[in-house]
Amino acid sequence: MMTFQKISAVIVEDETAAREVLRVYISKYCPQVTIIGEAQNIKEAVPLLHELQPQLVFLDVEMPFGNAFDVLEACRDLQFETIFVTAFSEYSLKALNQSAAYYLLKPISIEELILAVNKVQHQIQNQEILNRNKIILDNFREPKPEKQQVILPTLEGFEVVKMEDIVRLRGNGNFTDLYLTNGHKKMVCRFLKHFSEILPLPFLRVHKSHIINLHFVKSYNKGGFLTLHDGAEIEVSPTYKDEFLKHFR
């Protein structure tokens, strides 16, 4: 019989019905999680989290009196894993994806809940030291996208890099190769499509296999090839050509 390491958790959610659904789903489908407290807004959440010090917080992104990022800011001194719960918002999803955060879209899918909890359980059991909450907060507070950080899942674990240090990305089957300003290459366990969805300008897809950082473009020739400062020559496919040239007019 499989044994679970029990995970203490708090639910922070302003809607009573949503809190109830989450509580029921967790008790039924995530036996490794014990709910030790609930809060319905930031005013209740911050003192409760300091008092109970849970290992995991299910955190609604939008609430009265403040949002999830305000909760994280007020709990910088605490260490806990976070599973964000959010209605679809392109802005918040992009921020969460860049930080490799765990999140659930409302209405909550049982399969997604189980998956997120299993990932958190893995983090806790392996005592991984990545402070996602800090990176999420730093990204949220940083107005310049290129100064924000992105978490890269690799075969060995993870890497945290600033977006401004990424020169280009190349699709490599189920993986993506990232080329950095220091000359290093990282193989990341994500499809290239994942990065085309989460990386903001100055990142631009110029080919089905290539995303580039526009800041590192050195030249372009009418034969449909661009050259980057690292010497890489990359084809600009007709599908992406107009969008690429638009940024240099």
MARSETI-817980 format. One line per 8 residues: number of its first residue (from 1); their letters; for each residue x negated, y, z of N, C-alpha, C. Coordinates in nm, 3 decimals, m for minus. Layout:
! MARSETI-817980
NUM = A = X/Y/Z/X/Y/Z/X/Y/Z  ... $
! end
This chain:
! MARSETI-817980
1 = MMTFQKIS = m0.085/m0.120/0.000/0.000/0.000/0.000/m0.089/0.125/0.000  m0.053/0.224/m0.085/m0.133/0.344/m0.097/m0.114/0.432/0.026  m0.223/0.481/0.082/m0.214/0.574/0.195/m0.247/0.714/0.148  m0.178/0.811/0.206/m0.198/0.950/0.168/m0.264/1.026/0.282  m0.352/1.118/0.244/m0.398/1.215/0.341/m0.290/1.322/0.348  m0.231/1.339/0.465/m0.121/1.436/0.478/m0.172/1.578/0.455  m0.094/1.656/0.380/m0.128/1.794/0.350/m0.023/1.884/0.415  m0.068/1.974/0.501/0.027/2.068/0.564/0.055/2.183/0.467 $
9 = AVIVEDET = 0.184/2.219/0.454/0.221/2.318/0.354/0.327/2.414/0.406  0.326/2.534/0.347/0.426/2.637/0.376/0.488/2.680/0.244  0.620/2.701/0.244/0.691/2.751/0.126/0.718/2.900/0.147  0.677/2.982/0.049/0.708/3.126/0.053/0.791/3.156/m0.071  0.921/3.178/m0.051/1.015/3.193/m0.162/1.135/3.272/m0.112  1.176/3.376/m0.186/1.282/3.465/m0.136/1.423/3.411/m0.160  1.439/3.320/m0.256/1.574/3.269/m0.285/1.602/3.144/m0.203  1.710/3.147/m0.126/1.745/3.035/m0.038/1.764/2.906/m0.115 $
17 = AAREVLRV = 1.837/2.912/m0.227/1.863/2.792/m0.307/1.733/2.734/m0.363  1.643/2.821/m0.410/1.515/2.774/m0.466/1.429/2.711/m0.358  1.435/2.768/m0.237/1.359/2.712/m0.124/1.410/2.573/m0.090  1.542/2.559/m0.091/1.606/2.431/m0.060/1.569/2.324/m0.161  1.574/2.360/m0.290/1.540/2.265/m0.397/1.396/2.220/m0.382  1.307/2.314/m0.359/1.164/2.282/m0.345/1.141/2.191/m0.225  1.206/2.222/m0.114/1.192/2.141/0.008/1.238/1.998/m0.017  1.352/1.982/m0.083/1.409/1.849/m0.111/1.317/1.770/m0.207 $
25 = YISKYCPQ = 1.274/1.838/m0.313/1.185/1.772/m0.411/1.056/1.725/m0.345  0.998/1.811/m0.261/0.871/1.777/m0.196/0.888/1.656/m0.104  0.995/1.657/m0.023/1.015/1.547/0.072/1.043/1.416/m0.001  1.107/1.425/m0.119/1.145/1.305/m0.192/1.032/1.252/m0.281  0.958/1.342/m0.346/0.863/1.300/m0.449/0.716/1.321/m0.412  0.690/1.394/m0.305/0.551/1.422/m0.265/0.532/1.386/m0.118  0.530/1.254/m0.086/0.526/1.211/0.053/0.398/1.251/0.126  0.295/1.292/0.049/0.169/1.332/0.114/0.176/1.474/0.169 $
33 = VTIIGEAQ = 0.286/1.547/0.139/0.299/1.686/0.184/0.397/1.697/0.300  0.355/1.767/0.404/0.444/1.796/0.518/0.469/1.946/0.523  0.596/1.987/0.509/0.631/2.129/0.518/0.633/2.169/0.666  0.544/2.263/0.701/0.536/2.304/0.843/0.594/2.444/0.866  0.637/2.511/0.759/0.696/2.643/0.777/0.748/2.699/0.646  0.838/2.799/0.657/0.893/2.866/0.539/0.905/3.015/0.566  0.890/3.094/0.459/0.908/3.239/0.469/0.980/3.286/0.345  1.056/3.396/0.360/1.131/3.442/0.244/1.081/3.574/0.186 $
41 = NIKEAVPL = 0.977/3.632/0.245/0.917/3.752/0.187/0.777/3.772/0.244  0.707/3.872/0.194/0.568/3.894/0.234/0.558/3.931/0.382  0.658/4.004/0.434/0.654/4.046/0.575/0.656/3.926/0.669  0.730/3.824/0.629/0.735/3.701/0.710/0.614/3.613/0.680  0.571/3.611/0.553/0.470/3.515/0.509/0.333/3.538/0.573  0.288/3.662/0.575/0.151/3.690/0.619/0.125/3.646/0.764  0.210/3.689/0.860/0.185/3.641/0.998/0.204/3.490/1.013  0.299/3.432/0.937/0.323/3.288/0.946/0.202/3.208/0.897 $
49 = LHELQPQL = 0.143/3.252/0.786/0.027/3.181/0.732/m0.093/3.192/0.827  m0.109/3.307/0.891/m0.218/3.322/0.989/m0.193/3.234/1.112  m0.068/3.221/1.148/m0.035/3.139/1.267/m0.052/2.989/1.237  0.002/2.943/1.124/0.005/2.799/1.095/m0.119/2.748/1.022  m0.187/2.838/0.945/m0.306/2.801/0.869/m0.288/2.670/0.790  m0.192/2.668/0.697/m0.166/2.547/0.619/m0.279/2.520/0.519  m0.281/2.398/0.467/m0.378/2.363/0.361/m0.326/2.404/0.223  m0.193/2.416/0.213/m0.131/2.443/0.083/m0.016/2.541/0.102 $
57 = VFLDVEMP = m0.003/2.636/0.006/0.110/2.729/0.008/0.179/2.725/m0.129  0.311/2.699/m0.126/0.393/2.714/m0.246/0.439/2.860/m0.247  0.390/2.937/m0.343/0.402/3.083/m0.334/0.478/3.140/m0.454  0.594/3.199/m0.426/0.672/3.265/m0.530/0.595/3.388/m0.578  0.590/3.410/m0.708/0.511/3.522/m0.760/0.579/3.656/m0.734  0.711/3.663/m0.757/0.783/3.790/m0.736/0.876/3.779/m0.617  0.858/3.873/m0.521/0.941/3.874/m0.399/0.971/4.017/m0.358  1.067/4.035/m0.267/1.087/4.169/m0.212/0.965/4.212/m0.129 $
65 = FGNAFDVL = 0.941/4.342/m0.122/0.834/4.402/m0.040/0.693/4.369/m0.090  0.680/4.310/m0.209/0.546/4.278/m0.259/0.548/4.148/m0.336  0.434/4.112/m0.398/0.429/3.989/m0.477/0.326/3.892/m0.421  0.306/3.782/m0.494/0.214/3.677/m0.448/0.073/3.729/m0.428  0.032/3.824/m0.512/m0.105/3.877/m0.503/m0.124/3.959/m0.376  m0.017/4.025/m0.332/m0.023/4.098/m0.204/m0.041/4.001/m0.087  0.026/3.885/m0.096/0.010/3.783/0.008/m0.135/3.736/0.013  m0.192/3.705/m0.105/m0.331/3.659/m0.110/m0.426/3.766/m0.055 $
73 = EACRDLQF = m0.399/3.891/m0.089/m0.483/4.001/m0.041/m0.482/4.008/0.111  m0.362/3.991/0.170/m0.349/4.001/0.316/m0.399/3.875/0.387  m0.428/3.770/0.308/m0.475/3.644/0.368/m0.613/3.605/0.314  m0.692/3.705/0.279/m0.827/3.679/0.226/m0.914/3.600/0.324  m0.883/3.615/0.452/m0.964/3.548/0.556/m0.925/3.402/0.574  m0.819/3.357/0.505/m0.772/3.218/0.520/m0.816/3.135/0.400  m0.828/3.004/0.421/m0.860/2.912/0.312/m0.742/2.819/0.292  m0.675/2.832/0.180/m0.569/2.737/0.146/m0.557/2.728/m0.005 $
81 = ETIFVTAF = m0.508/2.612/m0.051/m0.478/2.596/m0.193/m0.341/2.658/m0.219  m0.321/2.706/m0.341/m0.194/2.772/m0.376/m0.133/2.706/m0.499  m0.003/2.677/m0.490/0.074/2.641/m0.609/0.175/2.754/m0.628  0.158/2.831/m0.735/0.247/2.944/m0.760/0.377/2.893/m0.822  0.486/2.959/m0.786/0.617/2.928/m0.842/0.666/3.055/m0.911  0.695/3.046/m1.040/0.725/3.168/m1.114/0.831/3.147/m1.221  0.914/3.249/m1.241/0.997/3.254/m1.361/0.904/3.295/m1.473  0.938/3.262/m1.597/0.843/3.287/m1.706/0.810/3.436/m1.718 $
89 = SEYSLKAL = 0.681/3.464/m1.713/0.632/3.599/m1.736/0.497/3.584/m1.804  0.489/3.635/m1.926/0.366/3.616/m2.004/0.245/3.670/m1.929  0.266/3.784/m1.861/0.155/3.849/m1.789/0.104/3.761/m1.675  0.198/3.715/m1.591/0.154/3.637/m1.474/0.098/3.502/m1.518  0.155/3.441/m1.623/0.105/3.312/m1.669/m0.037/3.324/m1.725  m0.063/3.434/m1.797/m0.197/3.453/m1.852/m0.297/3.467/m1.737  m0.261/3.545/m1.635/m0.350/3.564/m1.520/m0.375/3.433/m1.448  m0.271/3.352/m1.431/m0.285/3.225/m1.360/m0.365/3.125/m1.443 $
97 = NQSAAYYL = m0.342/3.123/m1.574/m0.416/3.030/m1.660/m0.565/3.063/m1.666  m0.597/3.193/m1.672/m0.738/3.234/m1.675/m0.810/3.186/m1.549  m0.736/3.184/m1.438/m0.797/3.145/m1.310/m0.780/2.996/m1.283  m0.732/2.921/m1.381/m0.710/2.777/m1.367/m0.626/2.746/m1.243  m0.528/2.834/m1.216/m0.443/2.816/m1.100/m0.338/2.710/m1.128  m0.284/2.653/m1.020/m0.173/2.560/m1.033/m0.044/2.640/m1.021  0.050/2.616/m1.113/0.176/2.688/m1.102/0.291/2.603/m1.155  0.411/2.636/m1.109/0.533/2.569/m1.152/0.626/2.675/m1.209 $
105 = LKPISIEE = 0.683/2.644/m1.325/0.782/2.735/m1.384/0.920/2.700/m1.332  0.999/2.803/m1.300/1.138/2.780/m1.263/1.221/2.760/m1.390  1.322/2.671/m1.391/1.354/2.575/m1.284/1.244/2.468/m1.274  1.218/2.425/m1.153/1.104/2.338/m1.127/1.127/2.198/m1.185  1.024/2.150/m1.256/1.023/2.014/m1.308/0.960/1.922/m1.204  1.026/1.811/m1.176/0.974/1.715/m1.077/0.837/1.662/m1.121  0.824/1.632/m1.251/0.697/1.580/m1.303/0.584/1.681/m1.282  0.613/1.809/m1.309/0.511/1.914/m1.293/0.475/1.933/m1.146 $
113 = LILAVNKV = 0.574/1.922/m1.060/0.551/1.934/m0.915/0.456/1.823/m0.868  0.486/1.700/m0.907/0.402/1.585/m0.867/0.259/1.604/m0.919  0.247/1.649/m1.045/0.116/1.670/m1.106/0.036/1.776/m1.030  0.100/1.889/m0.999/0.031/1.998/m0.929/m0.012/1.955/m0.789  0.076/1.885/m0.718/0.043/1.839/m0.582/m0.072/1.738/m0.588  m0.072/1.648/m0.686/m0.181/1.551/m0.700/m0.315/1.620/m0.724  m0.313/1.727/m0.805/m0.436/1.803/m0.832/m0.487/1.869/m0.704  m0.395/1.928/m0.628/m0.434/1.992/m0.502/m0.488/1.888/m0.404 $
121 = QHQIQNQE = m0.422/1.773/m0.398/m0.468/1.665/m0.309/m0.611/1.624/m0.344  m0.638/1.616/m0.475/m0.773/1.581/m0.521/m0.874/1.686/m0.474  m0.835/1.815/m0.486/m0.923/1.924/m0.442/m0.956/1.910/m0.293  m0.851/1.887/m0.214/m0.868/1.882/m0.068/m0.951/1.760/m0.028  m0.920/1.645/m0.086/m0.992/1.522/m0.050/m1.140/1.530/m0.087  m1.168/1.597/m0.200/m1.308/1.608/m0.244/m1.376/1.732/m0.188  m1.302/1.806/m0.104/m1.356/1.926/m0.038/m1.423/2.019/m0.138  m1.354/2.040/m0.251/m1.410/2.130/m0.354/m1.412/2.272/m0.300 $
129 = ILNRNKII = m1.521/2.341/m0.326/m1.542/2.470/m0.261/m1.499/2.589/m0.348  m1.436/2.561/m0.461/m1.392/2.670/m0.549/m1.279/2.749/m0.482  m1.300/2.878/m0.461/m1.197/2.962/m0.401/m1.115/3.028/m0.512  m1.015/2.953/m0.560/m0.930/3.003/m0.669/m0.858/3.131/m0.629  m0.813/3.136/m0.505/m0.737/3.254/m0.461/m0.817/3.382/m0.478  m0.945/3.375/m0.445/m1.031/3.494/m0.457/m1.045/3.535/m0.604  m1.065/3.436/m0.691/m1.082/3.466/m0.833/m0.952/3.522/m0.892  m0.839/3.463/m0.853/m0.708/3.512/m0.899/m0.691/3.658/m0.858 $
137 = LDNFREPK = m0.723/3.688/m0.731/m0.710/3.824/m0.679/m0.802/3.920/m0.750  m0.929/3.879/m0.765/m1.027/3.966/m0.832/m0.981/3.998/m0.974  m0.930/3.897/m1.044/m0.881/3.920/m1.180/m0.761/4.013/m1.182  m0.672/3.995/m1.086/m0.550/4.075/m1.081/m0.583/4.222/m1.054  m0.687/4.245/m0.973/m0.725/4.383/m0.936/m0.816/4.449/m1.039  m0.873/4.369/m1.132/m0.967/4.422/m1.230/m0.894/4.464/m1.358  m0.886/4.597/m1.386/m0.810/4.643/m1.503/m0.875/4.612/m1.636  m1.008/4.596/m1.640/m1.076/4.568/m1.768/m1.081/4.417/m1.789 $
145 = PEKQQVIL = m1.012/4.367/m1.892/m1.007/4.221/m1.915/m1.145/4.157/m1.925  m1.240/4.228/m1.990/m1.371/4.166/m2.011/m1.448/4.147/m1.880  m1.408/4.221/m1.775/m1.474/4.207/m1.645/m1.411/4.095/m1.561  m1.298/4.042/m1.609/m1.232/3.935/m1.537/m1.307/3.803/m1.555  m1.278/3.710/m1.467/m1.346/3.580/m1.471/m1.252/3.472/m1.524  m1.311/3.370/m1.582/m1.231/3.256/m1.626/m1.297/3.130/m1.570  m1.213/3.039/m1.521/m1.264/2.914/m1.465/m1.262/2.808/m1.575  m1.375/2.744/m1.594/m1.390/2.646/m1.702/m1.404/2.506/m1.644 $
153 = PTLEGFEV = m1.306/2.419/m1.665/m1.321/2.280/m1.621/m1.419/2.206/m1.712  m1.527/2.153/m1.654/m1.628/2.081/m1.732/m1.629/1.935/m1.688  m1.708/1.854/m1.757/m1.718/1.712/m1.722/m1.778/1.694/m1.583  m1.863/1.788/m1.542/m1.929/1.778/m1.411/m1.847/1.839/m1.298  m1.752/1.925/m1.331/m1.674/1.994/m1.227/m1.611/2.119/m1.282  m1.669/2.236/m1.254/m1.616/2.361/m1.306/m1.726/2.465/m1.312  m1.703/2.566/m1.396/m1.793/2.681/m1.406/m1.706/2.805/m1.401  m1.757/2.911/m1.339/m1.686/3.039/m1.338/m1.771/3.138/m1.416 $
161 = VKMEDIVR = m1.716/3.195/m1.523/m1.792/3.293/m1.602/m1.709/3.418/m1.624  m1.779/3.529/m1.641/m1.711/3.653/m1.678/m1.684/3.649/m1.828  m1.568/3.702/m1.866/m1.531/3.698/m2.007/m1.631/3.774/m2.093  m1.690/3.880/m2.038/m1.784/3.960/m2.117/m1.912/3.882/m2.151  m1.934/3.767/m2.084/m2.053/3.686/m2.110/m2.028/3.578/m2.216  m1.904/3.570/m2.266/m1.872/3.470/m2.368/m1.886/3.533/m2.507  m1.973/3.476/m2.590/m1.995/3.527/m2.725/m1.894/3.467/m2.823  m1.875/3.335/m2.814/m1.784/3.268/m2.907/m1.744/3.133/m2.850 $
169 = LRGNGNFT = m1.637/3.076/m2.910/m1.588/2.945/m2.871/m1.564/2.864/m2.998  m1.600/2.736/m2.990/m1.581/2.649/m3.107/m1.508/2.523/m3.066  m1.401/2.489/m3.137/m1.328/2.366/m3.111/m1.415/2.245/m3.139  m1.406/2.147/m3.048/m1.488/2.026/m3.061/m1.403/1.907/m3.018  m1.305/1.871/m3.105/m1.211/1.762/m3.072/m1.126/1.800/m2.953  m1.129/1.716/m2.848/m1.051/1.744/m2.726/m1.118/1.847/m2.636  m1.236/1.894/m2.677/m1.314/1.987/m2.595/m1.332/2.119/m2.669  m1.387/2.218/m2.598/m1.426/2.344/m2.658/m1.568/2.376/m2.615 $
177 = DLYLTNGH = m1.653/2.413/m2.711/m1.790/2.457/m2.680/m1.790/2.608/m2.664  m1.840/2.654/m2.549/m1.852/2.797/m2.522/m1.997/2.838/m2.534  m2.022/2.946/m2.607/m2.159/2.996/m2.624/m2.169/3.128/m2.547  m2.267/3.137/m2.456/m2.278/3.251/m2.365/m2.393/3.343/m2.404  m2.391/3.464/m2.348/m2.492/3.565/m2.381/m2.632/3.522/m2.339  m2.641/3.433/m2.239/m2.774/3.388/m2.195/m2.829/3.273/m2.280  m2.756/3.239/m2.388/m2.802/3.134/m2.479/m2.754/2.995/m2.442  m2.689/2.982/m2.326/m2.642/2.850/m2.282/m2.512/2.814/m2.355 $
185 = KKMVCRFL = m2.489/2.683/m2.366/m2.363/2.632/m2.423/m2.294/2.547/m2.318  m2.164/2.567/m2.301/m2.086/2.487/m2.205/m1.980/2.408/m2.281  m1.968/2.280/m2.248/m1.861/2.199/m2.306/m1.746/2.192/m2.206  m1.631/2.244/m2.246/m1.518/2.261/m2.155/m1.406/2.164/m2.190  m1.345/2.107/m2.087/m1.239/2.007/m2.106/m1.104/2.073/m2.137  m1.097/2.147/m2.244/m0.974/2.210/m2.290/m0.978/2.222/m2.442  m0.859/2.215/m2.505/m0.850/2.240/m2.648/m0.876/2.388/m2.676  m0.919/2.420/m2.797/m0.941/2.560/m2.834/m0.811/2.640/m2.823 $
193 = KHFSEILP = m0.699/2.575/m2.852/m0.567/2.641/m2.846/m0.542/2.701/m2.707  m0.588/2.632/m2.603/m0.572/2.682/m2.466/m0.635/2.821/m2.453  m0.753/2.839/m2.510/m0.824/2.967/m2.498/m0.763/3.074/m2.587  m0.707/3.033/m2.702/m0.642/3.133/m2.787/m0.518/3.190/m2.719  m0.462/3.114/m2.624/m0.343/3.160/m2.551/m0.379/3.244/m2.429  m0.494/3.220/m2.367/m0.522/3.290/m2.240/m0.626/3.402/m2.250  m0.707/3.403/m2.356/m0.811/3.506/m2.363/m0.756/3.631/m2.433  m0.771/3.748/m2.371/m0.720/3.872/m2.431/m0.821/3.928/m2.531 $
201 = LPFLRVHK = m0.785/4.033/m2.603/m0.884/4.107/m2.680/m0.994/4.150/m2.584  m1.120/4.147/m2.623/m1.174/4.143/m2.759/m1.191/4.002/m2.820  m1.125/3.900/m2.763/m1.136/3.766/m2.821/m1.033/3.750/m2.933  m1.078/3.697/m3.044/m0.992/3.686/m3.161/m1.021/3.555/m3.233  m0.914/3.486/m3.270/m0.931/3.364/m3.349/m0.953/3.404/m3.494  m1.061/3.349/m3.554/m1.092/3.385/m3.693/m1.089/3.262/m3.785  m1.067/3.145/m3.724/m1.071/3.019/m3.798/m1.005/2.915/m3.709  m0.955/2.807/m3.766/m0.891/2.705/m3.681/m0.988/2.649/m3.578 $
209 = SHIINLHF = m1.120/2.659/m3.603/m1.219/2.605/m3.511/m1.297/2.711/m3.433  m1.267/2.840/m3.456/m1.352/2.944/m3.395/m1.272/3.060/m3.335  m1.313/3.098/m3.214/m1.269/3.223/m3.151/m1.396/3.302/m3.124  m1.394/3.433/m3.156/m1.513/3.514/m3.133/m1.482/3.630/m3.040  m1.588/3.684/m2.978/m1.578/3.807/m2.902/m1.616/3.921/m2.997  m1.520/4.007/m3.029/m1.542/4.114/m3.128/m1.660/4.204/m3.092  m1.693/4.212/m2.963/m1.804/4.299/m2.921/m1.939/4.250/m2.973  m1.945/4.124/m3.017/m2.073/4.068/m3.059/m2.084/4.051/m3.211 $
217 = VKSYNKGG = m1.989/4.112/m3.285/m1.996/4.104/m3.432/m2.105/4.197/m3.483  m2.196/4.141/m3.563/m2.307/4.220/m3.618/m2.276/4.266/m3.760  m2.219/4.175/m3.841/m2.188/4.212/m3.980/m2.082/4.119/m4.037  m2.025/4.163/m4.149/m1.926/4.081/m4.220/m1.952/4.097/m4.369  m1.948/3.985/m4.444/m1.962/3.999/m4.589/m1.834/3.953/m4.657  m1.812/4.005/m4.778/m1.685/3.983/m4.847/m1.666/3.838/m4.890  m1.772/3.759/m4.877/m1.757/3.616/m4.905/m1.677/3.546/m4.797  m1.644/3.621/m4.690/m1.559/3.565/m4.584/m1.636/3.509/m4.466 $
225 = FLTLHDGA = m1.759/3.557/m4.446/m1.838/3.513/m4.331/m1.878/3.631/m4.245  m1.878/3.610/m4.114/m1.928/3.713/m4.023/m2.052/3.660/m3.953  m2.137/3.752/m3.909/m2.256/3.716/m3.833/m2.248/3.780/m3.695  m2.279/3.702/m3.593/m2.278/3.752/m3.456/m2.420/3.786/m3.412  m2.431/3.857/m3.301/m2.562/3.899/m3.251/m2.652/3.781/m3.215  m2.593/3.665/m3.188/m2.677/3.548/m3.155/m2.724/3.475/m3.282  m2.691/3.533/m3.400/m2.735/3.474/m3.526/m2.635/3.377/m3.586  m2.530/3.343/m3.514/m2.431/3.247/m3.565/m2.356/3.308/m3.684 $
233 = EIEVSPTY = m2.340/3.228/m3.789/m2.262/3.269/m3.905/m2.132/3.189/m3.905  m2.020/3.259/m3.907/m1.889/3.194/m3.890/m1.796/3.234/m4.002  m1.727/3.135/m4.055/m1.631/3.161/m4.163/m1.506/3.227/m4.106  m1.457/3.329/m4.176/m1.329/3.390/m4.142/m1.228/3.336/m4.243  m1.134/3.254/m4.196/m1.041/3.192/m4.291/m0.936/3.295/m4.336  m0.879/3.277/m4.456/m0.782/3.373/m4.511/m0.665/3.401/m4.415  m0.624/3.301/m4.338/m0.512/3.317/m4.244/m0.539/3.428/m4.142  m0.664/3.442/m4.101/m0.698/3.535/m3.993/m0.772/3.659/m4.042 $
241 = KDEFLKHF = m0.796/3.666/m4.172/m0.883/3.772/m4.226/m0.826/3.913/m4.201  m0.698/3.935/m4.232/m0.639/4.069/m4.217/m0.645/4.115/m4.070  m0.612/4.025/m3.981/m0.613/4.059/m3.838/m0.755/4.095/m3.793  m0.854/4.021/m3.844/m0.993/4.048/m3.808/m1.036/4.185/m3.860  m1.010/4.213/m3.989/m1.055/4.338/m4.050/m0.986/4.459/m3.989  m0.865/4.440/m3.943/m0.788/4.551/m3.882/m0.865/4.616/m3.768  m0.945/4.536/m3.697/m1.017/4.588/m3.579/m1.142/4.668/m3.618  m1.173/4.672/m3.748/m1.293/4.744/m3.791/m1.262/4.858/m3.886 $
249 = R = m1.131/4.887/m3.901/m1.094/4.998/m3.993/m1.095/5.129/m3.916 $
! end
